[in-house]
Amino acid sequence: MEHPRERQDRAGRLIVAAAAGNLKKASLELGGKSPNIVFEDASPEAVTGAANAIFFNHGQCCVAGSRLFVQQNRFDEVIEGVAQIAKSTKLGQGMEPSTQMGPLVSAEQLQRVTGYLDSGLADGATAVTGGSRHGEAGYVVESTVLTNVRPDMKVVREEIFGPVVAAAPFSSLDDIAAAVIRGRQAPAWLARHGLAARLVDRSGLVVTVGGWPQH
């Protein structure tokens, strides 16, 4: 089977087509751009949850919450909280006892992630915190929270696989359901589980509420 060197859903389509030619069984785990959704009635735990979703393992996780959508009237509060957690996280090398978040996996990945940061900032995004490499040694990138992002930006559309979250406000269920494509799963922070069910119906995602998936 040929190996399509792409990081888009087209790669998955090519793999399935290649497997069909000789009836190979294929199970695909493709990259994602998982949204983390905070509704206006979310508990304060949503702030910590949103931060953990992206900064866990330096963002090198296929279900990392690399897009953060917050209902308009809670946006400033949540973003400030996530940014404070990012700022307080001790960055460093993996063998240092005080390190809370270590390096990316390689120099190539460091270049990739910082390239996305450069692209996002050049396109008009604002780094509330972070936005660049941390120090000169190792492959560590600052925990980064980007706002003033648009759906057409690469930092919003493409999987970065690093500690970078693109955050945007939303106003209604219809607004957020239309925005949360290209995700593997969608943690939703809210008190009304019926709202989560409606989000599933409109978005087609697996939405988790309080750790329990809503299909």
Summary of the structure (lengths in Angstrom):
residues: 215
radius of gyration: 17.7
end to end distance: 33.1
largest distance: 54.0
contacts: 659
relative contact order: 0.17
helix: 38%
strand: 18%
